[in-house]
Amino acid sequence: MKITIIGTGYVGLVSGACFAELGHEVICLDINPKVIAQLKMAKAPFFEPDLNRLIEKNILKKRLKFTTSYFTGCKNNVLFICVDTPDDGAGSPDLKSLNSVLATLKDKIKNDAILVLKSTLPIGTNKSIAESMDKHFLSKNINIDVCSNPEFLKEGSAVKDFMHPDRIILGTPNKFSKLLLTEIYKPLKLSSNSFFYMSVESAELTKYASNTFLATKISFMNEVAQIAEKTGANIHEVRAGMGADKRIGSHFLYAGLGFGGSCFQKDMKALISFEKKNKIKNSIIAEALKINQNQVKLFLNKIKSNAGPNLKNKSFIIWGLSFKPNTDDIRDSIAIELIKLLSPNVKQLYLFDPKVTSDSLSCLNQYKNIQFLNTKYENFSSAHGLIICTEWDDFKSPKVQELKKLKDRIIFDGRNILDSKILKENNLSYIGIGI
C-alpha cells in the first residue's frame, strides 16, 4: 500500500521506516530541507536503536522516500499526520504545526483520501478536523475520512514497540477506513484481539489516559518511597511484593527522580486543562504531576544533607543526561533540571552520557562550572561524589575501584540501579530513593 507520513520526528520517522519494513511504499514528508537531506543519506536526526538500519535498508529497496513536497506526498491516498503538539505554556497542546499541515492539505489534496492522526490531540480535535474537511471539500466532490490512530512508542525501544505492539487503537468514522487501516497493519500478523475499534473521541482519550495512568504509577511509588524512608522499609522489596499481584503488575513501579520527556507531563497538563475548562474537580492527575515536579527538589535536599555542609567546595560527576536510557532526547530531562538547580551551589559538575553530546546542551551554556566528559570514569579523582540521573545499562555495574577514587566516596543513585549492599561492603556511602 502507498502511504505518506507527514512529520519526521520520533513518531513519524519510526512509523515511516517500520511501515516500509512491512512492505508498504512510504513517502516521509517534512518541511525542513536539512532534515530531509540528512534522511536521504540514511541518517536519522536523532538516536533510536535500529532505526538507521531500517532507513538504509528500505531506501535501498526503494520502499522509503523522503521529500519536502506536498505535491509528491499528496499523490498517496493514505496520509498519516505525525507532527509535534507541544505544551503551549498554558497546559493545552499547541496545534500550530497541525493547523499549518491541514491548511496545506486543503490546497494540495485532489482525490479521496484518508487522514490518520497519530499526533496526540485534545479530545474532540479529530471530529472538528473532519467537519472542516467535509465543509472544504464538499463542493469539490472529494471525500476525506479523518481517523485517530494514537501511537504508543517508547523512546529507546520505539522500533521494537512498533513491530511488536500490545494493541492497535483505531478510531474510525466508517467501515471502509476501518478495513483499510486494518489492512495496513496486517503484515504485523497480529491477532484479532490486538485491534481495538472505537470512536475517534475514545481513541483520543485512550492515548491521554494511558500515558497519564503510567505517570501516576510512577508518582505513587515515589510517594510510597518517602514513606519507606521514614519507616525503614525498602522500596525494592515493596515493589516486588506489589508487582507480584497481577492486578497491579511490576511495570512503572520504580521509585526514582521521576519522569521527564515530551509526553507524560504534556499529556497530564492537557487533561488537567480539559478538566478545568469542563469544571471537573478532585484531580488525581494534578496531584500526580505535582509529586513528580517536587521529586527533583527532594533529591537535591538529599545531596545537600548528605554531602554537606558546604557544597560550594564540592565537585560531582553526573551520569546520564537524557530523560531515559537508549535515547539522546533531553526534552524535560530531570537530569538537566537537577543540573540547573545544583550548579549554582557547587564548585564543579562533570557530565557524562553515552549518547547526549555537548552540542545539544545549549540550555546549559550559562553555567560556567560544567565540564563534559568523554568517558564515564574520567575525572573521578577530582570529584567528591557521583550522581546517577539516567538508568543506562552501562551504569548498572560500575567498577568499585573506580568509585573509590571519589574524594568523599559517596554515590547518589537517582534511579536505584546500583547494589547498595556491595557498595557499603566496600566502604562507599550510598544514597538512593526509598532505600
N, C-alpha and C positions, 0 to 999 in steps of 0.2 A: 504494500500500500504506500502511496505517496503522502508524506507528512511534512508540514512546516512547523518549526519551533521558533517562536518569537521571544528573544531574550536568551543570552548565553551566559547567565550566571550559574550558580551551583545547580539549581533545579533544571534550567533549560538545557545546559550543555550535557549534564549527566543523562537526562531524558533523551536528548537527541542521539548521543552516542550509543545508548542502550537500545533504543528503537532500531537504529541501524544494525546493531549486532543481532537483533531478532529477524533481520531480513528486509525491513522496510527501507524505502528510499526517502532519505531525510535531508531537508534543507534547514540549516540553522541560520536565522536572520538576526542581525544586531546592527544598530545604527552607528556603533563605534568602529571606525575603519581600522584602528590599530589592533583591536581585539580580533577582528575578522582576519586581518593579515597574519596575525600570530597563529590563529587556528588553522589557517590554510597550510601552515608549516607543521601542523600536527602537534602544537604546543598549547596546552591549556593555560589560561591566565592565572590559575590557582592550583594548589596541590590537592589532589584527591587520589587515593590509591587505585591503580589500574585504569584510570581514566585516559591517560595519554596513550596507553596501549590500544584501547578501543578506538580512539580517534584515528590513530595512524592506520590501524588495520582496516577500518571501514572507509577511509579516504582511498586507500589502495584498491579496495573492492568496488569503489565508485558508488557506495551506498550513502555516503555522508558528504555533504557540500556545505559551504559557508558563503554568505552573501550579506551585503548591506542593502540590497534592492528589494523593496516591497513588490515591485512588478514581477520579479522572479519568484518570490516567496508565495504570492497570491495565486500562482498558477495551480498550486495544490488545493484540494477541497477540504482538507482537514488541517486546521491551524491551532496548535497549542500555544497559549499565551502564558509566558513564564517570567514576566517582568517583576522587578522588586516592588514591594509595597511597604516601605519602612515606616516607622513611627513618625507622625507629623509634628511631634513635640507636645501635643496636647492629649496623646493617648490613642488617637484614631489612626488608621493606616493612611499613608499619603498615596493618593491614587493618580498623581500627575502623570507618571510614566504610563500607567494603564490607559488613562484617558487620551494621551497622545497616540498610543497604538490604535485605539478604537477609532479615533478621528481619521487616521491614515487609512485604516482598513475600509472605512466607509467610502473612501475615494478610490481605493485600488481594487476591491473585490468586484469581479464582473460575472461570477457564476454562483450557483448554490454552494453553500459552504457550511461546515460545522466549526464553530469556535469553541475550543475546550480550555476553560480557565483552570490553570494549575496554580496560579498566584493565590496567596491567602487573602481573602476578601471579606469585608463586612457582610453579615447575613442580609440578604436581600439584593446584593450587588448584581448577581447573575440575572435575576429577574428584571432589574432595571435596565441592564445592558440589552437583554432580549427585547424588551419593549422599544428601546431606542433603535435597535437594528430593524425590527419589524416596521417601524414608522418610516425609517430612512429608505429601506429597500422595497417597500410595497409598490410604489409607482414604477419601479424597475423590473417588477415580476421576478425578483430574486429571493430565495428562501434561505434564511440564516438560522440555524439551530445553535443555541447557546447552552453549553453543558459545564458542569462542575466536576473536576477530577483532581481533588486535592492530593498533594504529594506527601509522603511520609518517609522522606530520605534523611538519614542521619549523616551529617558531615563526618568524614573519616571512614564511612562504610556505605556511601551513597550508591556506588555501583552494585555492590552486593545486595543492598536493600531493594534496588530496582529489579534486579534479576530474580530475587527470591522474596517477594513481598508477602507480608502477613495477610493482606487483603487489598483489593482494588475497590475504591469508592467511586461510584458513577452516579452523579446527579444529572438526569437526562429529562428532556421535555416530552419525548415521544419514543415509540418502539424502534423507529429507524435509527436514530442516533445511539440508542441503547445497544442495538445489534452491531452497529459499525464499530463502536468503541470496544465492545467485547471482542470483535474480530481482530482489532489492532493488538490487543493484549494476549490473544490466543496462543502465539508461539511460546509464551512463558509456561504453557502446559499446566495451567492452574486448574484446580478442581472447581466445580460449580459453586462450592461453598466459599470460595475466595472472593467472589464477586458480590458486592452489596449495591443493589439498585435502589435509588431513593430520589426524593425531590431535590432540586438544586439547593433549597434552603437547608435541608437536612445535611447535605454534603458539606456545605459551607460551615455549619455548626459543628459537624463531626471533627473537622480539622482543628478548629479552635478548642473544642472540648478535650480532644485527645492530648494536645500539647499542654494545655493548662492542667489536666489531671496529672500528667507525668511530672510537671514542675511542682505541683502541690505535694506529691510524694516526697520529692527531694526536700522541700521546706519542712515537711512534717518530721522527717528524720533528723534534720538539723535542730529542730526544737527538742526532739527526744534526746539528741546528743547533749544538749545543755543540761537536761535532767540527769543523764548518765554521769556527767562530770560532777554534779552536786551530790550524787549518791554512791559513787564508787562502782557503778555498773560500767560494762564495756560495750560500746556501741556495735562492735563486730559480733559479739555474742548475741546481742539483742536482734540485730539484723538477721542472723542465721536462724534464730528461733521464730521470728516473724515470717521470714521468707519461705519457710517450710510449709506454711499454710497456703494451700493452693488458691484460696480466695484472695490472698494478698500478693503472693509472688515475690521474688527477690529483686526484680529489676527496678532500678531507680530508687532503691532504699539506701543508697550510700550517703553518709554524712560527709560534709566537706566544706569547701569555700562557697558552695552554691553554684547555680547555673548562670552561664553567660550566653553569648551567641546572639544571632539575629532573630531567633524565632520565639523562644519561650517568653521572654519579657515583653516583646512586642505583642504577641498574641494575648497575653494576660491583660495588658493595658487596653487592648482593643475591646475585650469582653467587659472589663471594668467600665470603660467609656460607654459601651452599649447599655450596661446596667444603669448607669447614672441617667442617661437620656431617657430610659424607659422606667425610671423610678423603682428599680429592683434593689432592695436593701439587704443587709446582712451578708455581705460578700465574703465568702471563704477565699475567693480568688485574690481579693485585695490584701487580705491578711497574709496569704502565702507569699505574695510579691514583696510585702513589707519585710517579712522574715528573711527572704533572700537578699534584699538590699542591705540589711543590717549585718549579714553574716561576715562580710569582709571587715567591718569595723570591730566585731568581736575577735576576729583573728589578729587584727592589728594590736588589740589590747593584750592578747596572749604574748605577742612578740615583745611589747613594751614591758610587761610584768615579769617575763622570764629571761630577757636578755639585757635588762637594765642594770643599774638605774639610769645611766646616761648613754642614750643611743647615739648622741652626736659624735661619739668617738668610735662607733661600731661600723663595721662593713659586713655586707651579707652577699652570698651567692643566691640567685633566684633561678630555679629550674622550672622552665615552662612558661611560655608567653601566650600561646594560642588558647582559645577558650575551652578547647577539649583536645585530646590526642588525635593524631592522624590527620591533621589539617593545619594549614598555615593561617587560618582565619582568626583575626584578633578582635572582631566586632563584639563590643560589650564584654570583652575578656575580663574576668575577675582578676587575673594576674596584672593586667595593665592598671586596673583601678587600685589594686594594692600598692603597686609601684608609685603611683601618683600620691598616695597617702603617706607612704613610707619615706620616700626620697627626701622631703624637707626635714626629716627627723634623724637622719643617719649621715655618716661620713661618706660612704660609698656603696653603690649597688652594682654587682656584676651579674649580667643577664645571659642566660643560655636557653636556646630552644632548638630542637633538631631540624625544624623547617622554617620558622619565622626568622627573617633577616632584619637587620637594622634599617634597610631601605624602606621597609613597610611601617616603620615606627616613628614617623614624623611627629606623632602625637606626644612623644617623649622628648622632643628636641629642647624644650625649655628647662629640662632637668639636667644640670651640668655635672652631677655626681654619678652618672650612669656610664658603664662601660660594657660593651657587648663582647662575649667570649666566643672563641672558635671551637673549643672543646668543653665538655661538661666538668672536667676536673681542673681546668685552668684556674689559677689564682686562689686555690683553696687555702694555701698558707698565708694569704693576705687577708682572708675573711674570718670573721668571728663565728658566723653561723650559716647554715643552709636553710633556704625556704623553698618548699616544693609547692607549685601552684597548678601544674597540669600533670595528669596521670599517664605520661608517656611510658610505654613498656620499658624503654631504655633506662628509666629512673628507678625501676622497682627492685633491682638487686645491685645496689651500689657497692663499690669496694670499700670495706671497712677501713682499710689502711689509708685510703684517700680521705675519708671522713675525719679520721683522727688528726689530719693536718689543720683542721679548723681551729682557730685560736681558742674559742670557748667550747668547742666540741658539742655544739647544740644544733639540733635539727628541728625545724618547724614543718611538719608534714600536713599541708593543707588538703591533701586528698587521701590520707590514711592508707598509703600504699606500701609503707615500709614495715618490717617486722620489729616492733618496739622491743621485744624480748632480746633479740640478737644485739641490737644497738646498746641496750642497757648493760648487757653482759660484757660489752667492750668499753664500758665507762663513757658512753656517749649519752648526752641528755636528749630525750625525745619528747616533743610536744605535738600531740595530734588533736583530733576533734572528737570528743565523746569517749576518750580513752583514758 
